[in-house]
């Protein structure tokens, strides 16, 4: 099976980001196991998952559609990180680092969408 997505820098970066999110969510209070922590983890794995699924599709149009879904999940992560910070589940330093990384990933997704639509 060809794993085309493994060659995409945005996939590599987003899977590493998802790992960081999983580690952060595991530090949340037990009461958040099925709440914010779960939502955050689902959104985080959605980004590389949709990039991978889109890359395996037969057409650029389908790939772009999955990239849009990944971009939407990135926006969802942004909201979850903001809330986690506001309720004291992470530090300002952690939030700043995650925000910076998420911004890079979001820009990479946007660039990939533009390049796919241009071809």
N, CA, C and O atoms as a GROMACS GRO file, in nm:
protein
  476
    1UNK      N    1   0.084  -0.118   0.000
    1UNK     CA    2   0.000   0.000   0.000
    1UNK      C    3   0.089   0.125   0.000
    1UNK      O    4   0.182   0.137   0.080
    2UNK      N    5   0.060   0.215  -0.091
    2UNK     CA    6   0.134   0.341  -0.098
    2UNK      C    7   0.088   0.433   0.015
    2UNK      O    8  -0.031   0.451   0.038
    3UNK      N    9   0.184   0.488   0.082
    3UNK     CA   10   0.153   0.581   0.192
    3UNK      C   11   0.203   0.719   0.152
    3UNK      O   12   0.300   0.772   0.208
    4UNK      N   13   0.136   0.776   0.054
    4UNK     CA   14   0.174   0.904  -0.004
    4UNK      C   15   0.182   1.013   0.102
    4UNK      O   16   0.269   1.100   0.096
    5UNK      N   17   0.092   1.010   0.198
    5UNK     CA   18   0.086   1.114   0.300
    5UNK      C   19   0.214   1.122   0.382
    5UNK      O   20   0.246   1.228   0.436
    6UNK      N   21   0.289   1.013   0.393
    6UNK     CA   22   0.413   1.015   0.471
    6UNK      C   23   0.518   1.107   0.410
    6UNK      O   24   0.613   1.147   0.477
    7UNK      N   25   0.500   1.141   0.283
    7UNK     CA   26   0.593   1.233   0.217
    7UNK      C   27   0.554   1.379   0.234
    7UNK      O   28   0.631   1.468   0.198
    8UNK      N   29   0.437   1.405   0.287
    8UNK     CA   30   0.388   1.542   0.302
    8UNK      C   31   0.436   1.603   0.434
    8UNK      O   32   0.410   1.549   0.542
    9UNK      N   33   0.507   1.715   0.424
    9UNK     CA   34   0.556   1.782   0.545
    9UNK      C   35   0.443   1.823   0.638
    9UNK      O   36   0.458   1.816   0.760
   10UNK      N   37   0.331   1.864   0.583
   10UNK     CA   38   0.218   1.906   0.666
   10UNK      C   39   0.162   1.787   0.744
   10UNK      O   40   0.118   1.803   0.858
   11UNK      N   41   0.162   1.669   0.685
   11UNK     CA   42   0.117   1.550   0.758
   11UNK      C   43   0.214   1.519   0.872
   11UNK      O   44   0.172   1.493   0.984
   12UNK      N   45   0.344   1.522   0.841
   12UNK     CA   46   0.445   1.493   0.944
   12UNK      C   47   0.433   1.590   1.062
   12UNK      O   48   0.437   1.549   1.178
   13UNK      N   49   0.417   1.715   1.028
   13UNK     CA   50   0.408   1.817   1.134
   13UNK      C   51   0.279   1.802   1.214
   13UNK      O   52   0.278   1.819   1.336
   14UNK      N   53   0.170   1.771   1.146
   14UNK     CA   54   0.041   1.761   1.216
   14UNK      C   55   0.033   1.635   1.302
   14UNK      O   56  -0.036   1.635   1.404
   15UNK      N   57   0.100   1.528   1.263
   15UNK     CA   58   0.098   1.408   1.347
   15UNK      C   59   0.182   1.431   1.473
   15UNK      O   60   0.147   1.383   1.581
   16UNK      N   61   0.292   1.505   1.460
   16UNK     CA   62   0.371   1.541   1.578
   16UNK      C   63   0.292   1.634   1.670
   16UNK      O   64   0.300   1.623   1.793
   17UNK      N   65   0.217   1.725   1.609
   17UNK     CA   66   0.133   1.817   1.687
   17UNK      C   67   0.025   1.738   1.763
   17UNK      O   68  -0.002   1.765   1.880
   18UNK      N   69  -0.036   1.641   1.696
   18UNK     CA   70  -0.139   1.559   1.761
   18UNK      C   71  -0.081   1.486   1.882
   18UNK      O   72  -0.147   1.472   1.984
   19UNK      N   73   0.043   1.441   1.870
   19UNK     CA   74   0.108   1.375   1.983
   19UNK      C   75   0.121   1.471   2.102
   19UNK      O   76   0.097   1.433   2.216
   20UNK      N   77   0.159   1.595   2.074
   20UNK     CA   78   0.169   1.696   2.181
   20UNK      C   79   0.032   1.720   2.246
   20UNK      O   80   0.022   1.734   2.368
   21UNK      N   81  -0.069   1.726   2.163
   21UNK     CA   82  -0.206   1.749   2.214
   21UNK      C   83  -0.250   1.632   2.302
   21UNK      O   84  -0.310   1.653   2.407
   22UNK      N   85  -0.220   1.510   2.260
   22UNK     CA   86  -0.256   1.394   2.341
   22UNK      C   87  -0.189   1.401   2.478
   22UNK      O   88  -0.251   1.371   2.580
   23UNK      N   89  -0.062   1.440   2.479
   23UNK     CA   90   0.010   1.451   2.606
   23UNK      C   91  -0.050   1.561   2.694
   23UNK      O   92  -0.065   1.543   2.814
   24UNK      N   93  -0.086   1.674   2.633
   24UNK     CA   94  -0.149   1.782   2.708
   24UNK      C   95  -0.283   1.736   2.766
   24UNK      O   96  -0.309   1.755   2.884
   25UNK      N   97  -0.366   1.676   2.682
   25UNK     CA   98  -0.499   1.634   2.726
   25UNK      C   99  -0.491   1.530   2.838
   25UNK      O  100  -0.580   1.524   2.923
   26UNK      N  101  -0.387   1.449   2.838
   26UNK     CA  102  -0.373   1.348   2.944
   26UNK      C  103  -0.344   1.412   3.079
   26UNK      O  104  -0.360   1.348   3.183
   27UNK      N  105  -0.301   1.538   3.078
   27UNK     CA  106  -0.275   1.608   3.204
   27UNK      C  107  -0.399   1.681   3.258
   27UNK      O  108  -0.396   1.734   3.369
   28UNK      N  109  -0.507   1.682   3.181
   28UNK     CA  110  -0.630   1.747   3.225
   28UNK      C  111  -0.690   1.670   3.342
   28UNK      O  112  -0.662   1.551   3.360
   29UNK      N  113  -0.773   1.736   3.422
   29UNK     CA  114  -0.840   1.666   3.532
   29UNK      C  115  -0.927   1.549   3.480
   29UNK      O  116  -0.976   1.553   3.368
   30UNK      N  117  -0.944   1.449   3.563
   30UNK     CA  118  -1.020   1.329   3.527
   30UNK      C  119  -1.159   1.364   3.475
   30UNK      O  120  -1.212   1.295   3.387
   31UNK      N  121  -1.219   1.469   3.529
   31UNK     CA  122  -1.355   1.505   3.487
   31UNK      C  123  -1.361   1.547   3.340
   31UNK      O  124  -1.469   1.550   3.282
   32UNK      N  125  -1.248   1.578   3.282
   32UNK     CA  126  -1.244   1.619   3.141
   32UNK      C  127  -1.212   1.504   3.046
   32UNK      O  128  -1.199   1.525   2.925
   33UNK      N  129  -1.201   1.384   3.099
   33UNK     CA  130  -1.167   1.269   3.016
   33UNK      C  131  -1.263   1.254   2.898
   33UNK      O  132  -1.222   1.222   2.786
   34UNK      N  133  -1.389   1.277   2.922
   34UNK     CA  134  -1.489   1.265   2.815
   34UNK      C  135  -1.544   1.400   2.770
   34UNK      O  136  -1.640   1.406   2.694
   35UNK      N  137  -1.483   1.506   2.818
   35UNK     CA  138  -1.525   1.641   2.782
   35UNK      C  139  -1.424   1.707   2.692
   35UNK      O  140  -1.397   1.661   2.581
   36UNK      N  141  -1.367   1.815   2.741
   36UNK     CA  142  -1.273   1.894   2.662
   36UNK      C  143  -1.153   1.812   2.616
   36UNK      O  144  -1.109   1.827   2.502
   37UNK      N  145  -1.101   1.727   2.701
   37UNK     CA  146  -0.986   1.645   2.663
   37UNK      C  147  -1.015   1.556   2.544
   37UNK      O  148  -0.935   1.545   2.451
   38UNK      N  149  -1.130   1.493   2.547
   38UNK     CA  150  -1.172   1.405   2.437
   38UNK      C  151  -1.193   1.485   2.308
   38UNK      O  152  -1.148   1.443   2.202
   39UNK      N  153  -1.259   1.598   2.318
   39UNK     CA  154  -1.284   1.682   2.201
   39UNK      C  155  -1.153   1.731   2.140
   39UNK      O  156  -1.138   1.734   2.017
   40UNK      N  157  -1.061   1.770   2.224
   40UNK     CA  158  -0.932   1.820   2.179
   40UNK      C  159  -0.854   1.709   2.106
   40UNK      O  160  -0.795   1.733   2.001
   41UNK      N  161  -0.853   1.590   2.164
   41UNK     CA  162  -0.781   1.479   2.101
   41UNK      C  163  -0.844   1.440   1.968
   41UNK      O  164  -0.772   1.414   1.871
   42UNK      N  165  -0.976   1.438   1.961
   42UNK     CA  166  -1.044   1.402   1.836
   42UNK      C  167  -1.011   1.503   1.726
   42UNK      O  168  -0.984   1.465   1.612
   43UNK      N  169  -1.014   1.630   1.759
   43UNK     CA  170  -0.983   1.734   1.660
   43UNK      C  171  -0.837   1.724   1.616
   43UNK      O  172  -0.806   1.741   1.499
   44UNK      N  173  -0.748   1.695   1.712
   44UNK     CA  174  -0.605   1.688   1.681
   44UNK      C  175  -0.573   1.574   1.585
   44UNK      O  176  -0.493   1.591   1.493
   45UNK      N  177  -0.634   1.459   1.605
   45UNK     CA  178  -0.607   1.346   1.515
   45UNK      C  179  -0.680   1.362   1.383
   45UNK      O  180  -0.643   1.299   1.283
   46UNK      N  181  -0.783   1.443   1.382
   46UNK     CA  182  -0.857   1.467   1.258
   46UNK      C  183  -0.772   1.537   1.152
   46UNK      O  184  -0.790   1.513   1.033
   47UNK      N  185  -0.680   1.622   1.194
   47UNK     CA  186  -0.598   1.697   1.098
   47UNK      C  187  -0.511   1.602   1.015
   47UNK      O  188  -0.527   1.598   0.893
   48UNK      N  189  -0.421   1.525   1.076
   48UNK     CA  190  -0.339   1.435   0.992
   48UNK      C  191  -0.421   1.324   0.927
   48UNK      O  192  -0.386   1.277   0.819
   49UNK      N  193  -0.529   1.282   0.992
   49UNK     CA  194  -0.612   1.176   0.934
   49UNK      C  195  -0.677   1.221   0.805
   49UNK      O  196  -0.681   1.146   0.707
   50UNK      N  197  -0.728   1.343   0.803
   50UNK     CA  198  -0.792   1.393   0.681
   50UNK      C  199  -0.690   1.423   0.572
   50UNK      O  200  -0.719   1.406   0.453
   51UNK      N  201  -0.572   1.468   0.610
   51UNK     CA  202  -0.466   1.488   0.511
   51UNK      C  203  -0.430   1.353   0.447
   51UNK      O  204  -0.418   1.344   0.326
   52UNK      N  205  -0.416   1.251   0.530
   52UNK     CA  206  -0.381   1.117   0.480
   52UNK      C  207  -0.492   1.062   0.390
   52UNK      O  208  -0.464   1.011   0.282
   53UNK      N  209  -0.616   1.073   0.435
   53UNK     CA  210  -0.726   1.020   0.354
   53UNK      C  211  -0.737   1.094   0.222
   53UNK      O  212  -0.760   1.032   0.118
   54UNK      N  213  -0.723   1.225   0.225
   54UNK     CA  214  -0.729   1.302   0.102
   54UNK      C  215  -0.618   1.269   0.005
   54UNK      O  216  -0.640   1.261  -0.116
   55UNK      N  217  -0.498   1.248   0.059
   55UNK     CA  218  -0.383   1.215  -0.027
   55UNK      C  219  -0.402   1.081  -0.098
   55UNK      O  220  -0.346   1.058  -0.204
   56UNK      N  221  -0.481   0.994  -0.038
   56UNK     CA  222  -0.506   0.862  -0.097
   56UNK      C  223  -0.617   0.863  -0.201
   56UNK      O  224  -0.638   0.764  -0.271
   57UNK      N  225  -0.687   0.972  -0.212
   57UNK     CA  226  -0.797   0.981  -0.308
   57UNK      C  227  -0.746   0.994  -0.450
   57UNK      O  228  -0.629   1.022  -0.474
   58UNK      N  229  -0.835   0.972  -0.543
   58UNK     CA  230  -0.797   0.967  -0.684
   58UNK      C  231  -0.793   1.102  -0.754
   58UNK      O  232  -0.729   1.116  -0.858
   59UNK      N  233  -0.860   1.201  -0.698
   59UNK     CA  234  -0.864   1.330  -0.766
   59UNK      C  235  -0.815   1.443  -0.675
   59UNK      O  236  -0.822   1.433  -0.553
   60UNK      N  237  -0.767   1.547  -0.738
   60UNK     CA  238  -0.724   1.667  -0.663
   60UNK      C  239  -0.843   1.730  -0.592
   60UNK      O  240  -0.830   1.779  -0.479
   61UNK      N  241  -0.958   1.729  -0.657
   61UNK     CA  242  -1.078   1.787  -0.598
   61UNK      C  243  -1.112   1.720  -0.465
   61UNK      O  244  -1.145   1.787  -0.367
   62UNK      N  245  -1.103   1.589  -0.462
   62UNK     CA  246  -1.129   1.516  -0.337
   62UNK      C  247  -1.023   1.548  -0.232
   62UNK      O  248  -1.054   1.568  -0.115
   63UNK      N  249  -0.897   1.553  -0.275
   63UNK     CA  250  -0.789   1.586  -0.183
   63UNK      C  251  -0.813   1.723  -0.121
   63UNK      O  252  -0.799   1.740   0.000
   64UNK      N  253  -0.849   1.820  -0.203
   64UNK     CA  254  -0.875   1.956  -0.152
   64UNK      C  255  -0.989   1.954  -0.052
   64UNK      O  256  -0.982   2.023   0.050
   65UNK      N  257  -1.094   1.877  -0.078
   65UNK     CA  258  -1.206   1.870   0.015
   65UNK      C  259  -1.160   1.819   0.152
   65UNK      O  260  -1.201   1.872   0.255
   66UNK      N  261  -1.074   1.717   0.154
   66UNK     CA  262  -1.024   1.666   0.281
   66UNK      C  263  -0.930   1.766   0.348
   66UNK      O  264  -0.924   1.772   0.471
   67UNK      N  265  -0.857   1.842   0.269
   67UNK     CA  266  -0.771   1.947   0.326
   67UNK      C  267  -0.856   2.055   0.393
   67UNK      O  268  -0.818   2.108   0.497
   68UNK      N  269  -0.971   2.087   0.334
   68UNK     CA  270  -1.062   2.183   0.397
   68UNK      C  271  -1.113   2.129   0.531
   68UNK      O  272  -1.128   2.205   0.628
   69UNK      N  273  -1.140   2.001   0.537
   69UNK     CA  274  -1.185   1.941   0.663
   69UNK      C  275  -1.073   1.949   0.766
   69UNK      O  276  -1.098   1.980   0.883
   70UNK      N  277  -0.949   1.921   0.724
   70UNK     CA  278  -0.834   1.932   0.814
   70UNK      C  279  -0.820   2.075   0.866
   70UNK      O  280  -0.791   2.097   0.983
   71UNK      N  281  -0.841   2.172   0.777
   71UNK     CA  282  -0.832   2.313   0.818
   71UNK      C  283  -0.941   2.346   0.921
   71UNK      O  284  -0.917   2.419   1.017
   72UNK      N  285  -1.059   2.292   0.900
   72UNK     CA  286  -1.168   2.312   0.997
   72UNK      C  287  -1.134   2.253   1.133
   72UNK      O  288  -1.163   2.313   1.236
   73UNK      N  289  -1.074   2.136   1.132
   73UNK     CA  290  -1.033   2.073   1.258
   73UNK      C  291  -0.925   2.156   1.328
   73UNK      O  292  -0.923   2.164   1.450
   74UNK      N  293  -0.837   2.217   1.251
   74UNK     CA  294  -0.734   2.304   1.310
   74UNK      C  295  -0.800   2.422   1.381
   74UNK      O  296  -0.755   2.463   1.488
   75UNK      N  297  -0.904   2.477   1.321
   75UNK     CA  298  -0.977   2.587   1.386
   75UNK      C  299  -1.045   2.540   1.514
   75UNK      O  300  -1.051   2.613   1.613
   76UNK      N  301  -1.095   2.420   1.510
   76UNK     CA  302  -1.158   2.362   1.630
   76UNK      C  303  -1.054   2.347   1.742
   76UNK      O  304  -1.082   2.377   1.858
   77UNK      N  305  -0.935   2.301   1.706
   77UNK     CA  306  -0.826   2.286   1.805
   77UNK      C  307  -0.795   2.421   1.868
   77UNK      O  308  -0.775   2.430   1.989
   78UNK      N  309  -0.790   2.524   1.787
   78UNK     CA  310  -0.762   2.659   1.837
   78UNK      C  311  -0.861   2.696   1.947
   78UNK      O  312  -0.821   2.749   2.051
   79UNK      N  313  -0.987   2.669   1.926
   79UNK     CA  314  -1.091   2.699   2.025
   79UNK      C  315  -1.071   2.617   2.152
   79UNK      O  316  -1.084   2.669   2.262
   80UNK      N  317  -1.040   2.490   2.136
   80UNK     CA  318  -1.021   2.403   2.253
   80UNK      C  319  -0.899   2.446   2.334
   80UNK      O  320  -0.902   2.445   2.458
   81UNK      N  321  -0.791   2.483   2.265
   81UNK     CA  322  -0.671   2.529   2.336
   81UNK      C  323  -0.701   2.658   2.412
   81UNK      O  324  -0.657   2.676   2.526
   82UNK      N  325  -0.777   2.746   2.350
   82UNK     CA  326  -0.815   2.872   2.416
   82UNK      C  327  -0.894   2.844   2.544
   82UNK      O  328  -0.866   2.902   2.649
   83UNK      N  329  -0.991   2.756   2.534
   83UNK     CA  330  -1.073   2.724   2.652
   83UNK      C  331  -0.989   2.656   2.759
   83UNK      O  332  -1.001   2.688   2.878
   84UNK      N  333  -0.903   2.563   2.720
   84UNK     CA  334  -0.817   2.494   2.817
   84UNK      C  335  -0.732   2.595   2.894
   84UNK      O  336  -0.712   2.582   3.015
   85UNK      N  337  -0.682   2.693   2.823
   85UNK     CA  338  -0.602   2.797   2.888
   85UNK      C  339  -0.687   2.882   2.982
   85UNK      O  340  -0.645   2.913   3.094
   86UNK      N  341  -0.805   2.918   2.937
   86UNK     CA  342  -0.892   3.004   3.020
   86UNK      C  343  -0.935   2.937   3.149
   86UNK      O  344  -0.956   3.004   3.250
   87UNK      N  345  -0.949   2.805   3.147
   87UNK     CA  346  -0.991   2.736   3.270
   87UNK      C  347  -0.872   2.682   3.349
   87UNK      O  348  -0.889   2.612   3.449
   88UNK      N  349  -0.750   2.715   3.303
   88UNK     CA  350  -0.631   2.683   3.380
   88UNK      C  351  -0.574   2.544   3.360
   88UNK      O  352  -0.501   2.495   3.446
   89UNK      N  353  -0.605   2.478   3.248
   89UNK     CA  354  -0.554   2.343   3.223
   89UNK      C  355  -0.416   2.344   3.158
   89UNK      O  356  -0.352   2.239   3.147
   90UNK      N  357  -0.369   2.460   3.115
   90UNK     CA  358  -0.233   2.469   3.063
   90UNK      C  359  -0.178   2.608   3.095
   90UNK      O  360  -0.252   2.697   3.136
   91UNK      N  361  -0.049   2.624   3.075
   91UNK     CA  362   0.015   2.752   3.104
   91UNK      C  363   0.012   2.841   2.981
   91UNK      O  364  -0.016   2.796   2.870
   92UNK      N  365   0.041   2.968   3.002
   92UNK     CA  366   0.050   3.062   2.889
   92UNK      C  367   0.162   3.021   2.794
   92UNK      O  368   0.150   3.037   2.672
   93UNK      N  369   0.269   2.967   2.849
   93UNK     CA  370   0.381   2.923   2.764
   93UNK      C  371   0.340   2.806   2.675
   93UNK      O  372   0.370   2.804   2.556
   94UNK      N  373   0.271   2.709   2.732
   94UNK     CA  374   0.223   2.594   2.654
   94UNK      C  375   0.127   2.642   2.547
   94UNK      O  376   0.136   2.601   2.431
   95UNK      N  377   0.034   2.729   2.586
   95UNK     CA  378  -0.064   2.782   2.490
   95UNK      C  379   0.006   2.855   2.376
   95UNK      O  380  -0.029   2.835   2.260
   96UNK      N  381   0.103   2.938   2.408
   96UNK     CA  382   0.175   3.015   2.305
   96UNK      C  383   0.247   2.921   2.208
   96UNK      O  384   0.246   2.943   2.087
   97UNK      N  385   0.310   2.817   2.263
   97UNK     CA  386   0.380   2.721   2.177
   97UNK      C  387   0.284   2.646   2.086
   97UNK      O  388   0.310   2.628   1.968
   98UNK      N  389   0.172   2.601   2.142
   98UNK     CA  390   0.073   2.529   2.062
   98UNK      C  391   0.010   2.621   1.957
   98UNK      O  392  -0.012   2.580   1.843
   99UNK      N  393  -0.019   2.744   1.997
   99UNK     CA  394  -0.077   2.840   1.902
   99UNK      C  395   0.017   2.864   1.784
   99UNK      O  396  -0.027   2.869   1.669
  100UNK      N  397   0.146   2.879   1.813
  100UNK     CA  398   0.244   2.904   1.707
  100UNK      C  399   0.253   2.785   1.612
  100UNK      O  400   0.257   2.802   1.490
  101UNK      N  401   0.256   2.666   1.668
  101UNK     CA  402   0.265   2.545   1.586
  101UNK      C  403   0.138   2.526   1.503
  101UNK      O  404   0.144   2.488   1.386
  102UNK      N  405   0.024   2.552   1.563
  102UNK     CA  406  -0.103   2.539   1.492
  102UNK      C  407  -0.112   2.640   1.378
  102UNK      O  408  -0.167   2.609   1.272
  103UNK      N  409  -0.060   2.758   1.399
  103UNK     CA  410  -0.061   2.860   1.293
  103UNK      C  411   0.023   2.814   1.174
  103UNK      O  412  -0.016   2.832   1.058
  104UNK      N  413   0.137   2.756   1.201
  104UNK     CA  414   0.224   2.705   1.094
  104UNK      C  415   0.151   2.594   1.017
  104UNK      O  416   0.150   2.594   0.894
  105UNK      N  417   0.091   2.501   1.089
  105UNK     CA  418   0.019   2.390   1.025
  105UNK      C  419  -0.096   2.443   0.941
  105UNK      O  420  -0.118   2.397   0.829
  106UNK      N  421  -0.170   2.539   0.994
  106UNK     CA  422  -0.283   2.597   0.921
  106UNK      C  423  -0.236   2.663   0.792
  106UNK      O  424  -0.300   2.650   0.688
  107UNK      N  425  -0.124   2.734   0.798
  107UNK     CA  426  -0.068   2.798   0.678
  107UNK      C  427  -0.022   2.694   0.577
  107UNK      O  428  -0.037   2.712   0.457
  108UNK      N  429   0.035   2.585   0.626
  108UNK     CA  430   0.079   2.478   0.537
  108UNK      C  431  -0.041   2.414   0.466
  108UNK      O  432  -0.034   2.385   0.346
  109UNK      N  433  -0.149   2.394   0.539
  109UNK     CA  434  -0.270   2.338   0.478
  109UNK      C  435  -0.323   2.434   0.372
  109UNK      O  436  -0.358   2.392   0.262
  110UNK      N  437  -0.330   2.562   0.405
  110UNK     CA  438  -0.378   2.664   0.308
  110UNK      C  439  -0.292   2.665   0.184
  110UNK      O  440  -0.344   2.670   0.072
  111UNK      N  441  -0.162   2.659   0.201
  111UNK     CA  442  -0.071   2.658   0.086
  111UNK      C  443  -0.091   2.535   0.000
  111UNK      O  444  -0.088   2.543  -0.123
  112UNK      N  445  -0.112   2.422   0.065
  112UNK     CA  446  -0.134   2.298  -0.010
  112UNK      C  447  -0.266   2.305  -0.087
  112UNK      O  448  -0.274   2.258  -0.200
  113UNK      N  449  -0.367   2.361  -0.026
  113UNK     CA  450  -0.495   2.378  -0.095
  113UNK      C  451  -0.475   2.465  -0.219
  113UNK      O  452  -0.520   2.429  -0.328
  114UNK      N  453  -0.407   2.577  -0.203
  114UNK     CA  454  -0.383   2.668  -0.316
  114UNK      C  455  -0.306   2.598  -0.428
  114UNK      O  456  -0.339   2.614  -0.546
  115UNK      N  457  -0.205   2.520  -0.391
  115UNK     CA  458  -0.125   2.453  -0.494
  115UNK      C  459  -0.205   2.345  -0.565
  115UNK      O  460  -0.190   2.325  -0.685
  116UNK      N  461  -0.291   2.275  -0.492
  116UNK     CA  462  -0.373   2.171  -0.553
  116UNK      C  463  -0.480   2.231  -0.646
  116UNK      O  464  -0.511   2.176  -0.751
  117UNK      N  465  -0.534   2.344  -0.605
  117UNK     CA  466  -0.636   2.410  -0.687
  117UNK      C  467  -0.576   2.475  -0.813
  117UNK      O  468  -0.644   2.491  -0.914
  118UNK      N  469  -0.448   2.512  -0.805
  118UNK     CA  470  -0.381   2.576  -0.919
  118UNK      C  471  -0.343   2.476  -1.027
  118UNK      O  472  -0.327   2.514  -1.144
  119UNK      N  473  -0.330   2.351  -0.990
  119UNK     CA  474  -0.288   2.249  -1.089
  119UNK      C  475  -0.405   2.188  -1.162
  119UNK      O  476  -0.386   2.101  -1.247
   0.00000   0.00000   0.00000
